[in-house]
Amino acid sequence: MSTIEVLTKEDLFIFKKELLQELEAMFARNKQEEPKRWLKTYEVKKMLGLSSGTLQTMRNKGTLKFSMIGNLAYYDYNEIVALMEKKKLK
């Protein structure tokens, strides 16, 4: 003999609340942080795997634009990505 289960409005409300919590947690895990706009020299070297000398050469030749504030060089993340796209091999 089979039994019949009755769902109440409260059961549906609890289900909805749990489902929303699980979806929010899933989206939070998948949400990626946007990169910082301005990167310091050590961050660019790490990001691109460059030595200090190679990065200095790129600055001297104008290959990679930068801004100086005091003795610190800052690089625009978007320009780095654009440079990488431009130099991408087909």
N, CA, C and O atoms as CSV, one atom per row, in Angstrom:
chain,resi,resn,atom,element,x,y,z
A,1,MET,N,N,0.828,-1.159,0.000
A,1,MET,CA,C,0.000,0.000,0.000
A,1,MET,C,C,0.888,1.244,0.000
A,1,MET,O,O,1.824,1.331,0.796
A,2,SER,N,N,0.614,2.190,-0.866
A,2,SER,CA,C,1.445,3.386,-0.965
A,2,SER,C,C,0.875,4.495,-0.089
A,2,SER,O,O,-0.333,4.603,0.124
A,3,THR,N,N,1.794,5.307,0.404
A,3,THR,CA,C,1.359,6.430,1.234
A,3,THR,C,C,1.434,7.704,0.414
A,3,THR,O,O,2.267,7.834,-0.483
A,4,ILE,N,N,0.580,8.614,0.723
A,4,ILE,CA,C,0.544,9.898,0.031
A,4,ILE,C,C,1.134,10.959,0.960
A,4,ILE,O,O,0.738,11.090,2.118
A,5,GLU,N,N,2.089,11.707,0.416
A,5,GLU,CA,C,2.673,12.794,1.194
A,5,GLU,C,C,2.041,14.101,0.752
A,5,GLU,O,O,1.889,14.361,-0.441
A,6,VAL,N,N,1.686,14.895,1.696
A,6,VAL,CA,C,1.051,16.174,1.415
A,6,VAL,C,C,2.062,17.273,1.692
A,6,VAL,O,O,2.670,17.328,2.761
A,7,LEU,N,N,2.227,18.136,0.717
A,7,LEU,CA,C,3.121,19.284,0.870
A,7,LEU,C,C,2.302,20.486,1.288
A,7,LEU,O,O,1.260,20.787,0.706
A,8,THR,N,N,2.790,21.157,2.295
A,8,THR,CA,C,2.099,22.356,2.759
A,8,THR,C,C,2.785,23.586,2.174
A,8,THR,O,O,3.866,23.488,1.593
A,9,LYS,N,N,2.161,24.722,2.330
A,9,LYS,CA,C,2.772,25.975,1.878
A,9,LYS,C,C,4.075,26.219,2.629
A,9,LYS,O,O,5.033,26.744,2.061
A,10,GLU,N,N,4.113,25.846,3.884
A,10,GLU,CA,C,5.325,26.018,4.674
A,10,GLU,C,C,6.456,25.142,4.125
A,10,GLU,O,O,7.606,25.581,4.077
A,11,ASP,N,N,6.142,23.909,3.712
A,11,ASP,CA,C,7.142,23.028,3.103
A,11,ASP,C,C,7.715,23.658,1.838
A,11,ASP,O,O,8.925,23.639,1.614
A,12,LEU,N,N,6.831,24.215,1.017
A,12,LEU,CA,C,7.273,24.859,-0.226
A,12,LEU,C,C,8.107,26.099,0.070
A,12,LEU,O,O,9.087,26.369,-0.624
A,13,PHE,N,N,7.723,26.851,1.094
A,13,PHE,CA,C,8.490,28.043,1.470
A,13,PHE,C,C,9.898,27.650,1.921
A,13,PHE,O,O,10.875,28.293,1.537
A,14,ILE,N,N,10.002,26.605,2.728
A,14,ILE,CA,C,11.308,26.127,3.198
A,14,ILE,C,C,12.146,25.643,2.024
A,14,ILE,O,O,13.340,25.934,1.953
A,15,PHE,N,N,11.537,24.911,1.106
A,15,PHE,CA,C,12.237,24.435,-0.087
A,15,PHE,C,C,12.767,25.608,-0.906
A,15,PHE,O,O,13.916,25.603,-1.349
A,16,LYS,N,N,11.913,26.613,-1.100
A,16,LYS,CA,C,12.325,27.793,-1.868
A,16,LYS,C,C,13.501,28.494,-1.190
A,16,LYS,O,O,14.455,28.892,-1.858
A,17,LYS,N,N,13.437,28.644,0.112
A,17,LYS,CA,C,14.502,29.319,0.858
A,17,LYS,C,C,15.818,28.552,0.737
A,17,LYS,O,O,16.863,29.163,0.518
A,18,GLU,N,N,15.785,27.231,0.875
A,18,GLU,CA,C,16.990,26.410,0.753
A,18,GLU,C,C,17.551,26.448,-0.661
A,18,GLU,O,O,18.765,26.506,-0.854
A,19,LEU,N,N,16.663,26.415,-1.649
A,19,LEU,CA,C,17.099,26.471,-3.045
A,19,LEU,C,C,17.785,27.802,-3.342
A,19,LEU,O,O,18.829,27.834,-3.993
A,20,LEU,N,N,17.201,28.893,-2.866
A,20,LEU,CA,C,17.811,30.209,-3.081
A,20,LEU,C,C,19.174,30.307,-2.403
A,20,LEU,O,O,20.104,30.884,-2.967
A,21,GLN,N,N,19.301,29.759,-1.219
A,21,GLN,CA,C,20.594,29.783,-0.519
A,21,GLN,C,C,21.650,28.999,-1.293
A,21,GLN,O,O,22.795,29.437,-1.407
A,22,GLU,N,N,21.268,27.854,-1.817
A,22,GLU,CA,C,22.208,27.046,-2.595
A,22,GLU,C,C,22.609,27.755,-3.885
A,22,GLU,O,O,23.777,27.719,-4.274
A,23,LEU,N,N,21.660,28.392,-4.547
A,23,LEU,CA,C,21.979,29.119,-5.779
A,23,LEU,C,C,22.882,30.309,-5.495
A,23,LEU,O,O,23.825,30.558,-6.247
A,24,GLU,N,N,22.614,31.043,-4.435
A,24,GLU,CA,C,23.459,32.182,-4.073
A,24,GLU,C,C,24.883,31.722,-3.765
A,24,GLU,O,O,25.850,32.368,-4.170
A,25,ALA,N,N,25.009,30.610,-3.054
A,25,ALA,CA,C,26.334,30.080,-2.740
A,25,ALA,C,C,27.066,29.661,-4.014
A,25,ALA,O,O,28.267,29.895,-4.151
A,26,MET,N,N,26.343,29.047,-4.937
A,26,MET,CA,C,26.947,28.616,-6.192
A,26,MET,C,C,27.434,29.822,-7.002
A,26,MET,O,O,28.540,29.802,-7.542
A,27,PHE,N,N,26.611,30.868,-7.086
A,27,PHE,CA,C,27.017,32.059,-7.830
A,27,PHE,C,C,28.177,32.767,-7.148
A,27,PHE,O,O,29.055,33.307,-7.821
A,28,ALA,N,N,28.191,32.770,-5.831
A,28,ALA,CA,C,29.287,33.411,-5.106
A,28,ALA,C,C,30.605,32.698,-5.386
A,28,ALA,O,O,31.642,33.348,-5.515
A,29,ARG,N,N,30.577,31.366,-5.481
A,29,ARG,CA,C,31.801,30.614,-5.779
A,29,ARG,C,C,32.292,30.893,-7.193
A,29,ARG,O,O,33.497,30.940,-7.438
A,30,ASN,N,N,31.363,31.078,-8.118
A,30,ASN,CA,C,31.733,31.258,-9.519
A,30,ASN,C,C,32.053,32.702,-9.875
A,30,ASN,O,O,32.618,32.979,-10.933
A,31,LYS,N,N,31.690,33.612,-8.992
A,31,LYS,CA,C,31.931,35.030,-9.279
A,31,LYS,C,C,33.427,35.308,-9.208
A,31,LYS,O,O,34.085,35.005,-8.212
A,32,GLN,N,N,33.942,35.881,-10.267
A,32,GLN,CA,C,35.359,36.201,-10.299
A,32,GLN,C,C,35.546,37.673,-9.974
A,32,GLN,O,O,34.778,38.530,-10.412
A,33,GLU,N,N,36.573,37.941,-9.205
A,33,GLU,CA,C,36.883,39.327,-8.906
A,33,GLU,C,C,37.514,39.977,-10.128
A,33,GLU,O,O,38.289,39.355,-10.856
A,34,GLU,N,N,37.168,41.230,-10.333
A,34,GLU,CA,C,37.798,41.955,-11.435
A,34,GLU,C,C,39.228,42.304,-11.025
A,34,GLU,O,O,39.480,42.624,-9.864
A,35,PRO,N,N,40.157,42.244,-11.965
A,35,PRO,CA,C,41.546,42.566,-11.621
A,35,PRO,C,C,41.682,44.052,-11.276
A,35,PRO,O,O,40.864,44.885,-11.665
A,36,LYS,N,N,42.739,44.342,-10.536
A,36,LYS,CA,C,43.021,45.740,-10.216
A,36,LYS,C,C,43.317,46.491,-11.502
A,36,LYS,O,O,43.855,45.912,-12.446
A,37,ARG,N,N,42.978,47.757,-11.553
A,37,ARG,CA,C,43.222,48.570,-12.752
A,37,ARG,C,C,44.704,48.870,-12.915
A,37,ARG,O,O,45.237,48.763,-14.019
A,38,TRP,N,N,45.376,49.244,-11.832
A,38,TRP,CA,C,46.784,49.623,-11.896
A,38,TRP,C,C,47.637,48.614,-11.147
A,38,TRP,O,O,47.379,48.300,-9.985
A,39,LEU,N,N,48.664,48.108,-11.833
A,39,LEU,CA,C,49.542,47.092,-11.271
A,39,LEU,C,C,50.939,47.654,-11.061
A,39,LEU,O,O,51.431,48.457,-11.854
A,40,LYS,N,N,51.568,47.217,-9.977
A,40,LYS,CA,C,52.945,47.610,-9.712
A,40,LYS,C,C,53.882,46.697,-10.500
A,40,LYS,O,O,53.468,45.670,-11.038
A,41,THR,N,N,55.145,47.092,-10.554
A,41,THR,CA,C,56.143,46.363,-11.334
A,41,THR,C,C,56.211,44.887,-10.943
A,41,THR,O,O,56.215,44.014,-11.811
A,42,TYR,N,N,56.266,44.609,-9.645
A,42,TYR,CA,C,56.398,43.202,-9.226
A,42,TYR,C,C,55.179,42.375,-9.647
A,42,TYR,O,O,55.300,41.181,-9.923
A,43,GLU,N,N,53.999,43.015,-9.696
A,43,GLU,CA,C,52.797,42.297,-10.115
A,43,GLU,C,C,52.833,41.973,-11.608
A,43,GLU,O,O,52.429,40.888,-12.027
A,44,VAL,N,N,53.317,42.918,-12.397
A,44,VAL,CA,C,53.417,42.700,-13.848
A,44,VAL,C,C,54.464,41.627,-14.143
A,44,VAL,O,O,54.246,40.761,-14.989
A,45,LYS,N,N,55.597,41.684,-13.446
A,45,LYS,CA,C,56.640,40.669,-13.641
A,45,LYS,C,C,56.099,39.279,-13.325
A,45,LYS,O,O,56.357,38.325,-14.060
A,46,LYS,N,N,55.354,39.168,-12.238
A,46,LYS,CA,C,54.780,37.877,-11.861
A,46,LYS,C,C,53.718,37.444,-12.864
A,46,LYS,O,O,53.676,36.280,-13.262
A,47,MET,N,N,52.868,38.369,-13.270
A,47,MET,CA,C,51.770,38.073,-14.190
A,47,MET,C,C,52.279,37.569,-15.536
A,47,MET,O,O,51.741,36.613,-16.094
A,48,LEU,N,N,53.319,38.219,-16.052
A,48,LEU,CA,C,53.832,37.886,-17.376
A,48,LEU,C,C,55.060,36.974,-17.336
A,48,LEU,O,O,55.521,36.507,-18.377
A,49,GLY,N,N,55.583,36.724,-16.146
A,49,GLY,CA,C,56.767,35.876,-16.032
A,49,GLY,C,C,58.009,36.540,-16.602
A,49,GLY,O,O,58.818,35.885,-17.259
A,50,LEU,N,N,58.164,37.831,-16.356
A,50,LEU,CA,C,59.286,38.588,-16.909
A,50,LEU,C,C,60.332,38.881,-15.850
A,50,LEU,O,O,60.036,38.931,-14.656
A,51,SER,N,N,61.556,39.073,-16.310
A,51,SER,CA,C,62.617,39.525,-15.406
A,51,SER,C,C,62.548,41.048,-15.324
A,51,SER,O,O,61.878,41.703,-16.122
A,52,SER,N,N,63.251,41.586,-14.347
A,52,SER,CA,C,63.291,43.052,-14.199
A,52,SER,C,C,63.876,43.705,-15.441
A,52,SER,O,O,63.389,44.738,-15.900
A,53,GLY,N,N,64.934,43.089,-15.985
A,53,GLY,CA,C,65.587,43.652,-17.169
A,53,GLY,C,C,64.684,43.657,-18.389
A,53,GLY,O,O,64.663,44.631,-19.141
A,54,THR,N,N,63.943,42.587,-18.590
A,54,THR,CA,C,63.036,42.511,-19.742
A,54,THR,C,C,61.937,43.561,-19.622
A,54,THR,O,O,61.593,44.221,-20.602
A,55,LEU,N,N,61.391,43.712,-18.423
A,55,LEU,CA,C,60.341,44.715,-18.219
A,55,LEU,C,C,60.896,46.118,-18.430
A,55,LEU,O,O,60.222,46.971,-19.008
A,56,GLN,N,N,62.119,46.363,-17.967
A,56,GLN,CA,C,62.753,47.671,-18.166
A,56,GLN,C,C,62.952,47.935,-19.658
A,56,GLN,O,O,62.723,49.052,-20.121
A,57,THR,N,N,63.374,46.924,-20.413
A,57,THR,CA,C,63.558,47.068,-21.859
A,57,THR,C,C,62.233,47.405,-22.537
A,57,THR,O,O,62.181,48.255,-23.426
A,58,MET,N,N,61.168,46.736,-22.117
A,58,MET,CA,C,59.843,47.011,-22.691
A,58,MET,C,C,59.415,48.446,-22.407
A,58,MET,O,O,58.804,49.097,-23.254
A,59,ARG,N,N,59.738,48.937,-21.213
A,59,ARG,CA,C,59.413,50.335,-20.884
A,59,ARG,C,C,60.255,51.286,-21.733
A,59,ARG,O,O,59.737,52.260,-22.279
A,60,ASN,N,N,61.557,51.002,-21.846
A,60,ASN,CA,C,62.457,51.878,-22.599
A,60,ASN,C,C,62.071,51.963,-24.073
A,60,ASN,O,O,62.151,53.034,-24.675
A,61,LYS,N,N,61.654,50.840,-24.654
A,61,LYS,CA,C,61.274,50.810,-26.072
A,61,LYS,C,C,59.865,51.317,-26.313
A,61,LYS,O,O,59.464,51.519,-27.459
A,62,GLY,N,N,59.110,51.523,-25.244
A,62,GLY,CA,C,57.731,51.984,-25.400
A,62,GLY,C,C,56.761,50.856,-25.721
A,62,GLY,O,O,55.614,51.105,-26.093
A,63,THR,N,N,57.216,49.626,-25.578
A,63,THR,CA,C,56.355,48.473,-25.842
A,63,THR,C,C,55.220,48.403,-24.831
A,63,THR,O,O,54.092,48.053,-25.177
A,64,LEU,N,N,55.522,48.737,-23.586
A,64,LEU,CA,C,54.546,48.681,-22.515
A,64,LEU,C,C,54.481,50.045,-21.838
A,64,LEU,O,O,55.453,50.497,-21.233
A,65,LYS,N,N,53.335,50.689,-21.946
A,65,LYS,CA,C,53.155,52.010,-21.351
A,65,LYS,C,C,53.052,51.887,-19.838
A,65,LYS,O,O,52.603,50.869,-19.311
A,66,PHE,N,N,53.475,52.944,-19.148
A,66,PHE,CA,C,53.444,52.954,-17.690
A,66,PHE,C,C,53.318,54.388,-17.196
A,66,PHE,O,O,53.519,55.340,-17.949
A,67,SER,N,N,52.988,54.522,-15.938
A,67,SER,CA,C,52.919,55.822,-15.283
A,67,SER,C,C,53.833,55.780,-14.073
A,67,SER,O,O,53.901,54.778,-13.361
A,68,MET,N,N,54.535,56.882,-13.851
A,68,MET,CA,C,55.426,56.968,-12.695
A,68,MET,C,C,54.804,57.890,-11.651
A,68,MET,O,O,54.370,59.000,-11.959
A,69,ILE,N,N,54.772,57.416,-10.434
A,69,ILE,CA,C,54.380,58.238,-9.297
A,69,ILE,C,C,55.489,58.065,-8.275
A,69,ILE,O,O,55.660,56.999,-7.684
A,70,GLY,N,N,56.231,59.132,-8.086
A,70,GLY,CA,C,57.430,59.036,-7.264
A,70,GLY,C,C,58.407,58.110,-7.961
A,70,GLY,O,O,58.725,58.307,-9.134
A,71,ASN,N,N,58.881,57.109,-7.254
A,71,ASN,CA,C,59.803,56.134,-7.844
A,71,ASN,C,C,59.114,54.834,-8.222
A,71,ASN,O,O,59.782,53.843,-8.517
A,72,LEU,N,N,57.788,54.827,-8.218
A,72,LEU,CA,C,57.046,53.608,-8.519
A,72,LEU,C,C,56.421,53.680,-9.905
A,72,LEU,O,O,55.815,54.683,-10.281
A,73,ALA,N,N,56.583,52.589,-10.659
A,73,ALA,CA,C,55.968,52.485,-11.985
A,73,ALA,C,C,54.658,51.714,-11.845
A,73,ALA,O,O,54.600,50.684,-11.172
A,74,TYR,N,N,53.623,52.217,-12.480
A,74,TYR,CA,C,52.318,51.562,-12.489
A,74,TYR,C,C,51.924,51.271,-13.929
A,74,TYR,O,O,52.177,52.068,-14.832
A,75,TYR,N,N,51.300,50.112,-14.128
A,75,TYR,CA,C,50.914,49.659,-15.458
A,75,TYR,C,C,49.411,49.434,-15.481
A,75,TYR,O,O,48.840,48.883,-14.540
A,76,ASP,N,N,48.778,49.863,-16.560
A,76,ASP,CA,C,47.339,49.695,-16.719
A,76,ASP,C,C,47.051,48.255,-17.145
A,76,ASP,O,O,47.553,47.795,-18.170
A,77,TYR,N,N,46.249,47.553,-16.361
A,77,TYR,CA,C,45.920,46.154,-16.639
A,77,TYR,C,C,45.349,45.992,-18.049
A,77,TYR,O,O,45.716,45.059,-18.764
A,78,ASN,N,N,44.453,46.897,-18.451
A,78,ASN,CA,C,43.817,46.806,-19.764
A,78,ASN,C,C,44.827,46.946,-20.899
A,78,ASN,O,O,44.685,46.307,-21.942
A,79,GLU,N,N,45.838,47.775,-20.699
A,79,GLU,CA,C,46.872,47.928,-21.730
A,79,GLU,C,C,47.747,46.675,-21.829
A,79,GLU,O,O,48.201,46.316,-22.916
A,80,ILE,N,N,47.978,46.024,-20.714
A,80,ILE,CA,C,48.746,44.776,-20.737
A,80,ILE,C,C,47.980,43.719,-21.520
A,80,ILE,O,O,48.552,43.012,-22.350
A,81,VAL,N,N,46.677,43.615,-21.251
A,81,VAL,CA,C,45.840,42.643,-21.959
A,81,VAL,C,C,45.800,42.981,-23.450
A,81,VAL,O,O,45.886,42.084,-24.289
A,82,ALA,N,N,45.671,44.270,-23.785
A,82,ALA,CA,C,45.639,44.686,-25.192
A,82,ALA,C,C,46.958,44.348,-25.888
A,82,ALA,O,O,46.959,43.912,-27.040
A,83,LEU,N,N,48.063,44.543,-25.204
A,83,LEU,CA,C,49.382,44.218,-25.768
A,83,LEU,C,C,49.480,42.714,-26.031
A,83,LEU,O,O,49.971,42.295,-27.079
A,84,MET,N,N,49.015,41.907,-25.080
A,84,MET,CA,C,49.061,40.471,-25.243
A,84,MET,C,C,48.188,40.019,-26.418
A,84,MET,O,O,48.574,39.130,-27.177
A,85,GLU,N,N,47.023,40.628,-26.562
A,85,GLU,CA,C,46.133,40.285,-27.682
A,85,GLU,C,C,46.777,40.672,-29.009
A,85,GLU,O,O,46.694,39.935,-29.991
A,86,LYS,N,N,47.419,41.838,-29.025
A,86,LYS,CA,C,48.040,42.338,-30.255
A,86,LYS,C,C,49.209,41.433,-30.682
A,86,LYS,O,O,49.452,41.244,-31.874
A,87,LYS,N,N,49.915,40.886,-29.709
A,87,LYS,CA,C,51.093,40.056,-29.999
A,87,LYS,C,C,50.740,38.572,-30.117
A,87,LYS,O,O,51.626,37.741,-30.316
A,88,LYS,N,N,49.472,38.241,-29.996
A,88,LYS,CA,C,49.062,36.835,-30.057
A,88,LYS,C,C,49.395,36.245,-31.415
A,88,LYS,O,O,49.132,36.860,-32.448
A,89,LEU,N,N,49.966,35.066,-31.412
A,89,LEU,CA,C,50.315,34.396,-32.667
A,89,LEU,C,C,49.091,33.688,-33.227
A,89,LEU,O,O,48.289,33.109,-32.495
A,90,LYS,N,N,48.976,33.752,-34.529
A,90,LYS,CA,C,47.814,33.132,-35.186
A,90,LYS,C,C,48.111,31.711,-35.574
A,90,LYS,O,O,47.252,31.032,-36.137
